Amino acid sequence: MPADPPASPPKAPEPSRPPGGDEGQDSVVAERQEQRVEPPKLYQVVMLNDDYTPMEFVVLMLQEYFMRDIETATLIMLKIHHEGRGVCGVYSKDIAATKVELVQAAAKRAGHPLQCIMESA
Ligand code: TYC
């Protein structure tokens, strides 16, 4: 007696499409969800004036950590010196926090009382 051919699973019938190339007419499209992606909150890093930190050190911090050229760094430093505070840059939360830490650590290492804070922009 010949062996039976291996049983193949029953095939689902192909969905019949009407002729005329209108494929997709009967497909179901999930209703488009309105996507609301909030822009990241921004924080400004602010440096505060004091009577002891050398001007050159502040300019160096602005060049090193805030990518300011020497002219811009000097203008920002002078603004802080005259007005008590000044914005070094505006960043996302993590970046701003890191910059504050880096400046504070460098000031501490150098023995200067320079203060740097972040606040909501
Ligand atoms: N006031 C300082 C001085 O006369 C200079 C200074 C500028 C210090 C900016 C801090 O964030 C500062 N040496």
Backbone and ligand atoms as CSV (ligand in chain L), in Angstrom:
chain,resi,resn,atom,element,x,y,z
A,1,MET,N,N,0.850,-1.204,0.000
A,1,MET,CA,C,0.000,0.000,0.000
A,1,MET,C,C,0.886,1.255,0.000
A,2,PRO,N,N,0.669,2.184,-0.926
A,2,PRO,CA,C,1.529,3.389,-0.978
A,2,PRO,C,C,1.292,4.283,0.241
A,3,ALA,N,N,2.422,4.940,0.706
A,3,ALA,CA,C,2.290,5.832,1.882
A,3,ALA,C,C,1.456,7.052,1.516
A,4,ASP,N,N,0.672,7.473,2.506
A,4,ASP,CA,C,-0.120,8.699,2.270
A,4,ASP,C,C,0.810,9.900,2.149
A,5,PRO,N,N,0.523,10.857,1.287
A,5,PRO,CA,C,1.334,12.090,1.248
A,5,PRO,C,C,1.214,12.829,2.583
A,6,PRO,N,N,2.291,13.571,2.996
A,6,PRO,CA,C,2.196,14.288,4.276
A,6,PRO,C,C,1.024,15.261,4.265
A,7,ALA,N,N,0.330,15.227,5.397
A,7,ALA,CA,C,-0.859,16.097,5.462
A,7,ALA,C,C,-0.415,17.548,5.548
A,8,SER,N,N,-0.942,18.365,4.688
A,8,SER,CA,C,-0.615,19.796,4.803
A,8,SER,C,C,-1.782,20.494,5.486
A,9,PRO,N,N,-1.448,21.557,6.290
A,9,PRO,CA,C,-2.527,22.242,7.015
A,9,PRO,C,C,-3.515,22.849,6.028
A,10,PRO,N,N,-4.750,22.858,6.428
A,10,PRO,CA,C,-5.733,23.438,5.500
A,10,PRO,C,C,-5.425,24.901,5.252
A,11,LYS,N,N,-5.536,25.290,4.021
A,11,LYS,CA,C,-5.218,26.686,3.681
A,11,LYS,C,C,-6.463,27.551,3.842
A,12,ALA,N,N,-6.237,28.724,4.401
A,12,ALA,CA,C,-7.353,29.672,4.475
A,12,ALA,C,C,-7.625,30.169,3.073
A,13,PRO,N,N,-8.853,30.346,2.756
A,13,PRO,CA,C,-9.135,30.826,1.399
A,13,PRO,C,C,-8.576,32.228,1.205
A,14,GLU,N,N,-7.989,32.459,0.020
A,14,GLU,CA,C,-7.495,33.809,-0.307
A,14,GLU,C,C,-8.673,34.771,-0.315
A,15,PRO,N,N,-8.492,35.942,0.317
A,15,PRO,CA,C,-9.596,36.903,0.214
A,15,PRO,C,C,-9.778,37.302,-1.244
A,16,SER,N,N,-10.992,37.264,-1.677
A,16,SER,CA,C,-11.189,37.591,-3.086
A,16,SER,C,C,-11.224,39.097,-3.256
A,17,ARG,N,N,-10.532,39.564,-4.269
A,17,ARG,CA,C,-10.498,41.005,-4.531
A,17,ARG,C,C,-11.269,41.281,-5.812
A,18,PRO,N,N,-12.055,42.263,-5.785
A,18,PRO,CA,C,-12.743,42.597,-7.034
A,18,PRO,C,C,-11.729,43.068,-8.056
A,19,PRO,N,N,-11.928,42.750,-9.293
A,19,PRO,CA,C,-10.969,43.205,-10.305
A,19,PRO,C,C,-11.013,44.730,-10.416
A,20,GLY,N,N,-9.902,45.272,-10.876
A,20,GLY,CA,C,-9.911,46.720,-11.094
A,20,GLY,C,C,-8.847,47.428,-10.275
A,21,GLY,N,N,-8.031,46.655,-9.509
A,21,GLY,CA,C,-6.883,47.261,-8.831
A,21,GLY,C,C,-7.238,48.146,-7.659
A,22,ASP,N,N,-8.304,47.879,-6.959
A,22,ASP,CA,C,-8.627,48.722,-5.800
A,22,ASP,C,C,-8.296,47.985,-4.499
A,23,GLU,N,N,-7.087,47.363,-4.502
A,23,GLU,CA,C,-6.656,46.688,-3.293
A,23,GLU,C,C,-6.628,47.675,-2.127
A,24,GLY,N,N,-6.962,47.165,-0.961
A,24,GLY,CA,C,-6.870,48.026,0.206
A,24,GLY,C,C,-8.189,48.676,0.560
A,25,GLN,N,N,-9.142,48.579,-0.320
A,25,GLN,CA,C,-10.438,49.205,-0.052
A,25,GLN,C,C,-11.087,48.629,1.202
A,26,ASP,N,N,-10.840,47.318,1.414
A,26,ASP,CA,C,-11.514,46.674,2.526
A,26,ASP,C,C,-10.614,46.534,3.751
A,27,SER,N,N,-9.415,47.200,3.744
A,27,SER,CA,C,-8.545,47.065,4.910
A,27,SER,C,C,-9.018,48.022,6.001
A,28,VAL,N,N,-8.635,47.661,7.216
A,28,VAL,CA,C,-9.056,48.463,8.366
A,28,VAL,C,C,-7.870,49.296,8.823
A,29,VAL,N,N,-8.052,50.577,8.950
A,29,VAL,CA,C,-6.973,51.463,9.380
A,29,VAL,C,C,-7.300,51.943,10.787
A,30,ALA,N,N,-6.345,51.723,11.699
A,30,ALA,CA,C,-6.561,52.192,13.076
A,30,ALA,C,C,-6.714,53.704,13.052
A,31,GLU,N,N,-7.606,54.174,13.852
A,31,GLU,CA,C,-7.835,55.617,13.893
A,31,GLU,C,C,-6.542,56.298,14.338
A,32,ARG,N,N,-6.175,57.345,13.645
A,32,ARG,CA,C,-4.913,58.018,13.966
A,32,ARG,C,C,-4.993,58.653,15.357
A,33,GLN,N,N,-4.031,58.288,16.193
A,33,GLN,CA,C,-3.987,58.879,17.538
A,33,GLN,C,C,-3.307,60.226,17.429
A,34,GLU,N,N,-3.836,61.181,18.133
A,34,GLU,CA,C,-3.157,62.468,18.144
A,34,GLU,C,C,-1.936,62.342,19.044
A,35,GLN,N,N,-0.749,62.592,18.474
A,35,GLN,CA,C,0.459,62.431,19.269
A,35,GLN,C,C,0.909,63.786,19.767
A,36,ARG,N,N,1.006,63.870,21.059
A,36,ARG,CA,C,1.487,65.122,21.643
A,36,ARG,C,C,2.827,64.858,22.322
A,37,VAL,N,N,3.908,65.274,21.681
A,37,VAL,CA,C,5.231,65.139,22.274
A,37,VAL,C,C,5.635,66.522,22.756
A,38,GLU,N,N,5.698,66.630,24.066
A,38,GLU,CA,C,6.036,67.939,24.628
A,38,GLU,C,C,7.506,68.257,24.327
A,39,PRO,N,N,7.792,69.479,23.953
A,39,PRO,CA,C,9.208,69.840,23.783
A,39,PRO,C,C,9.905,69.784,25.142
A,40,PRO,N,N,11.194,69.434,25.161
A,40,PRO,CA,C,11.878,69.338,26.459
A,40,PRO,C,C,11.938,70.700,27.136
A,41,LYS,N,N,11.786,70.683,28.442
A,41,LYS,CA,C,11.887,71.952,29.180
A,41,LYS,C,C,13.328,72.443,29.137
A,42,LEU,N,N,13.474,73.740,29.084
A,42,LEU,CA,C,14.819,74.310,28.996
A,42,LEU,C,C,15.182,75.031,30.297
A,43,TYR,N,N,16.466,74.996,30.567
A,43,TYR,CA,C,16.977,75.609,31.803
A,43,TYR,C,C,18.152,76.503,31.461
A,44,GLN,N,N,18.177,77.678,32.098
A,44,GLN,CA,C,19.331,78.528,31.876
A,44,GLN,C,C,20.319,78.358,33.030
A,45,VAL,N,N,21.579,78.297,32.628
A,45,VAL,CA,C,22.639,78.226,33.622
A,45,VAL,C,C,23.065,79.672,33.894
A,46,VAL,N,N,22.982,80.053,35.151
A,46,VAL,CA,C,23.235,81.434,35.557
A,46,VAL,C,C,24.449,81.470,36.484
A,47,MET,N,N,25.353,82.403,36.197
A,47,MET,CA,C,26.494,82.592,37.089
A,47,MET,C,C,26.254,83.838,37.935
A,48,LEU,N,N,26.713,83.759,39.172
A,48,LEU,CA,C,26.497,84.859,40.112
A,48,LEU,C,C,27.814,85.587,40.376
A,49,ASN,N,N,27.691,86.857,40.634
A,49,ASN,CA,C,28.890,87.646,40.924
A,49,ASN,C,C,29.350,87.392,42.354
A,50,ASP,N,N,30.613,87.565,42.570
A,50,ASP,CA,C,31.168,87.627,43.927
A,50,ASP,C,C,32.373,88.558,43.867
A,51,ASP,N,N,32.949,88.847,45.042
A,51,ASP,CA,C,34.040,89.832,45.066
A,51,ASP,C,C,35.417,89.210,44.918
A,52,TYR,N,N,35.498,87.897,44.834
A,52,TYR,CA,C,36.814,87.244,44.948
A,52,TYR,C,C,37.269,86.463,43.718
A,53,THR,N,N,36.331,85.880,42.993
A,53,THR,CA,C,36.744,85.077,41.826
A,53,THR,C,C,37.372,86.002,40.781
A,54,PRO,N,N,38.569,85.678,40.315
A,54,PRO,CA,C,39.193,86.529,39.288
A,54,PRO,C,C,38.378,86.545,37.998
A,55,MET,N,N,38.357,87.706,37.378
A,55,MET,CA,C,37.630,87.858,36.114
A,55,MET,C,C,38.125,86.848,35.071
A,56,GLU,N,N,39.430,86.648,35.041
A,56,GLU,CA,C,40.008,85.736,34.039
A,56,GLU,C,C,39.474,84.313,34.216
A,57,PHE,N,N,39.265,83.934,35.470
A,57,PHE,CA,C,38.770,82.577,35.722
A,57,PHE,C,C,37.339,82.430,35.200
A,58,VAL,N,N,36.523,83.441,35.400
A,58,VAL,CA,C,35.137,83.395,34.915
A,58,VAL,C,C,35.128,83.309,33.390
A,59,VAL,N,N,35.977,84.098,32.764
A,59,VAL,CA,C,36.069,84.067,31.292
A,59,VAL,C,C,36.483,82.664,30.820
A,60,LEU,N,N,37.423,82.078,31.555
A,60,LEU,CA,C,37.882,80.722,31.224
A,60,LEU,C,C,36.740,79.709,31.337
A,61,MET,N,N,35.938,79.820,32.384
A,61,MET,CA,C,34.791,78.909,32.569
A,61,MET,C,C,33.806,79.040,31.406
A,62,LEU,N,N,33.569,80.271,31.007
A,62,LEU,CA,C,32.612,80.503,29.917
A,62,LEU,C,C,33.137,79.947,28.590
A,63,GLN,N,N,34.437,80.020,28.408
A,63,GLN,CA,C,35.036,79.454,27.183
A,63,GLN,C,C,35.020,77.931,27.231
A,64,GLU,N,N,35.417,77.419,28.369
A,64,GLU,CA,C,35.607,75.966,28.517
A,64,GLU,C,C,34.284,75.203,28.522
A,65,TYR,N,N,33.315,75.670,29.290
A,65,TYR,CA,C,32.107,74.864,29.498
A,65,TYR,C,C,30.884,75.383,28.722
A,66,PHE,N,N,30.972,76.614,28.237
A,66,PHE,CA,C,29.809,77.162,27.525
A,66,PHE,C,C,30.155,77.548,26.086
A,67,MET,N,N,31.322,77.140,25.654
A,67,MET,CA,C,31.744,77.277,24.254
A,67,MET,C,C,31.650,78.721,23.745
A,68,ARG,N,N,31.951,79.659,24.626
A,68,ARG,CA,C,31.931,81.072,24.218
A,68,ARG,C,C,33.313,81.487,23.714
A,69,ASP,N,N,33.329,82.306,22.679
A,69,ASP,CA,C,34.631,82.836,22.266
A,69,ASP,C,C,35.041,83.905,23.283
A,70,ILE,N,N,36.292,84.316,23.215
A,70,ILE,CA,C,36.832,85.155,24.295
A,70,ILE,C,C,36.098,86.498,24.408
A,71,GLU,N,N,35.662,87.026,23.254
A,71,GLU,CA,C,34.962,88.319,23.304
A,71,GLU,C,C,33.605,88.162,23.990
A,72,THR,N,N,32.851,87.149,23.589
A,72,THR,CA,C,31.526,86.921,24.183
A,72,THR,C,C,31.674,86.573,25.665
A,73,ALA,N,N,32.664,85.725,25.979
A,73,ALA,CA,C,32.885,85.337,27.376
A,73,ALA,C,C,33.180,86.573,28.224
A,74,THR,N,N,33.973,87.482,27.684
A,74,THR,CA,C,34.324,88.700,28.433
A,74,THR,C,C,33.082,89.570,28.644
A,75,LEU,N,N,32.249,89.681,27.608
A,75,LEU,CA,C,31.016,90.478,27.735
A,75,LEU,C,C,30.085,89.878,28.797
A,76,ILE,N,N,29.950,88.551,28.784
A,76,ILE,CA,C,29.069,87.897,29.770
A,76,ILE,C,C,29.636,88.101,31.177
A,77,MET,N,N,30.957,87.927,31.311
A,77,MET,CA,C,31.589,88.107,32.626
A,77,MET,C,C,31.358,89.528,33.138
A,78,LEU,N,N,31.529,90.517,32.255
A,78,LEU,CA,C,31.350,91.911,32.685
A,78,LEU,C,C,29.896,92.192,33.064
A,79,LYS,N,N,28.986,91.562,32.336
A,79,LYS,CA,C,27.557,91.719,32.674
A,79,LYS,C,C,27.297,91.178,34.092
A,80,ILE,N,N,27.858,90.001,34.375
A,80,ILE,CA,C,27.690,89.410,35.713
A,80,ILE,C,C,28.310,90.335,36.767
A,81,HIS,N,N,29.498,90.813,36.464
A,81,HIS,CA,C,30.231,91.692,37.393
A,81,HIS,C,C,29.415,92.946,37.717
A,82,HIS,N,N,28.764,93.503,36.700
A,82,HIS,CA,C,28.038,94.769,36.911
A,82,HIS,C,C,26.608,94.558,37.389
A,83,GLU,N,N,25.991,93.472,36.962
A,83,GLU,CA,C,24.555,93.309,37.259
A,83,GLU,C,C,24.283,92.241,38.315
A,84,GLY,N,N,25.313,91.514,38.710
A,84,GLY,CA,C,25.132,90.534,39.784
A,84,GLY,C,C,24.899,89.114,39.305
A,85,ARG,N,N,24.441,88.966,38.084
A,85,ARG,CA,C,24.195,87.639,37.530
A,85,ARG,C,C,24.123,87.704,36.012
A,86,GLY,N,N,24.302,86.558,35.388
A,86,GLY,CA,C,24.223,86.533,33.925
A,86,GLY,C,C,24.024,85.116,33.429
A,87,VAL,N,N,23.351,85.024,32.292
A,87,VAL,CA,C,23.052,83.709,31.707
A,87,VAL,C,C,24.248,83.247,30.861
A,88,CYS,N,N,24.720,82.058,31.185
A,88,CYS,CA,C,25.849,81.475,30.430
A,88,CYS,C,C,25.362,80.721,29.204
A,89,GLY,N,N,24.171,80.106,29.313
A,89,GLY,CA,C,23.628,79.331,28.208
A,89,GLY,C,C,22.310,78.694,28.622
A,90,VAL,N,N,21.585,78.155,27.632
A,90,VAL,CA,C,20.281,77.530,27.878
A,90,VAL,C,C,20.338,76.103,27.348
A,91,TYR,N,N,19.913,75.145,28.185
A,91,TYR,CA,C,20.092,73.724,27.860
A,91,TYR,C,C,18.927,72.905,28.384
A,92,SER,N,N,18.890,71.648,27.967
A,92,SER,CA,C,17.951,70.698,28.570
A,92,SER,C,C,18.413,70.449,30.019
A,93,LYS,N,N,17.529,69.850,30.795
A,93,LYS,CA,C,17.769,69.739,32.244
A,93,LYS,C,C,19.100,69.053,32.588
A,94,ASP,N,N,19.329,67.898,31.971
A,94,ASP,CA,C,20.536,67.117,32.309
A,94,ASP,C,C,21.810,67.867,31.944
A,95,ILE,N,N,21.777,68.472,30.773
A,95,ILE,CA,C,22.980,69.193,30.315
A,95,ILE,C,C,23.246,70.381,31.230
A,96,ALA,N,N,22.185,71.123,31.581
A,96,ALA,CA,C,22.350,72.285,32.463
A,96,ALA,C,C,22.911,71.841,33.810
A,97,ALA,N,N,22.365,70.751,34.347
A,97,ALA,CA,C,22.820,70.268,35.662
A,97,ALA,C,C,24.291,69.866,35.599
A,98,THR,N,N,24.679,69.222,34.496
A,98,THR,CA,C,26.080,68.804,34.343
A,98,THR,C,C,27.004,70.012,34.283
A,99,LYS,N,N,26.572,71.047,33.551
A,99,LYS,CA,C,27.425,72.235,33.419
A,99,LYS,C,C,27.591,72.918,34.775
A,100,VAL,N,N,26.493,73.005,35.537
A,100,VAL,CA,C,26.584,73.599,36.876
A,100,VAL,C,C,27.608,72.820,37.717
A,101,GLU,N,N,27.519,71.496,37.677
A,101,GLU,CA,C,28.446,70.663,38.466
A,101,GLU,C,C,29.887,70.871,38.032
A,102,LEU,N,N,30.092,70.922,36.714
A,102,LEU,CA,C,31.464,71.074,36.204
A,102,LEU,C,C,32.063,72.409,36.630
A,103,VAL,N,N,31.263,73.476,36.536
A,103,VAL,CA,C,31.763,74.804,36.923
A,103,VAL,C,C,32.040,74.842,38.426
A,104,GLN,N,N,31.106,74.315,39.216
A,104,GLN,CA,C,31.293,74.323,40.676
A,104,GLN,C,C,32.545,73.542,41.059
A,105,ALA,N,N,32.738,72.399,40.407
A,105,ALA,CA,C,33.903,71.561,40.728
A,105,ALA,C,C,35.199,72.282,40.361
A,106,ALA,N,N,35.210,72.931,39.189
A,106,ALA,CA,C,36.423,73.642,38.752
A,106,ALA,C,C,36.714,74.815,39.692
A,107,ALA,N,N,35.656,75.530,40.110
A,107,ALA,CA,C,35.834,76.670,41.016
A,107,ALA,C,C,36.378,76.190,42.369
A,108,LYS,N,N,35.823,75.086,42.835
A,108,LYS,CA,C,36.269,74.530,44.120
A,108,LYS,C,C,37.743,74.119,44.048
A,109,ARG,N,N,38.077,73.421,42.949
A,109,ARG,CA,C,39.479,72.991,42.767
A,109,ARG,C,C,40.431,74.178,42.801
A,110,ALA,N,N,39.978,75.282,42.165
A,110,ALA,CA,C,40.843,76.458,42.063
A,110,ALA,C,C,40.758,77.336,43.313
A,111,GLY,N,N,39.845,76.989,44.222
A,111,GLY,CA,C,39.725,77.748,45.469
A,111,GLY,C,C,38.977,79.061,45.327
A,112,HIS,N,N,38.051,79.129,44.343
A,112,HIS,CA,C,37.252,80.347,44.141
A,112,HIS,C,C,35.810,80.106,44.576
A,113,PRO,N,N,35.152,81.162,45.084
A,113,PRO,CA,C,33.774,80.975,45.581
A,113,PRO,C,C,32.692,81.121,44.502
A,114,LEU,N,N,33.096,81.050,43.243
A,114,LEU,CA,C,32.159,81.243,42.125
A,114,LEU,C,C,30.915,80.357,42.261
A,115,GLN,N,N,29.757,80.978,42.119
A,115,GLN,CA,C,28.493,80.242,42.217
A,115,GLN,C,C,27.786,80.203,40.876
A,116,CYS,N,N,27.251,79.043,40.592
A,116,CYS,CA,C,26.580,78.810,39.318
A,116,CYS,C,C,25.291,78.049,39.632
A,117,ILE,N,N,24.176,78.496,39.084
A,117,ILE,CA,C,22.898,77.837,39.379
A,117,ILE,C,C,22.156,77.588,38.067
A,118,MET,N,N,21.110,76.758,38.130
A,118,MET,CA,C,20.249,76.615,36.947
A,118,MET,C,C,18.822,76.991,37.330
A,119,GLU,N,N,18.113,77.574,36.378
A,119,GLU,CA,C,16.714,77.902,36.635
A,119,GLU,C,C,15.898,77.731,35.363
A,120,SER,N,N,14.626,77.468,35.555
A,120,SER,CA,C,13.746,77.241,34.424
A,120,SER,C,C,13.772,78.434,33.477
A,121,ALA,N,N,13.959,78.140,32.188
A,121,ALA,CA,C,14.114,79.243,31.208
A,121,ALA,C,C,12.760,79.851,30.849
L,1,TYC,N1,N,33.476,90.452,40.626
L,1,TYC,C1,C,34.651,89.666,40.351
L,1,TYC,C2,C,35.887,90.499,40.492
L,1,TYC,O1,O,35.808,91.722,40.546
L,1,TYC,C3,C,34.593,89.053,38.949
L,1,TYC,C4,C,33.472,88.090,38.770
L,1,TYC,C5,C,32.718,88.144,37.616
L,1,TYC,C6,C,33.233,87.105,39.704
L,1,TYC,C7,C,31.688,87.247,37.390
L,1,TYC,C8,C,32.196,86.204,39.515
L,1,TYC,O2,O,30.469,85.358,38.132
L,1,TYC,C9,C,31.446,86.270,38.355
L,1,TYC,N2,N,37.045,89.857,40.549
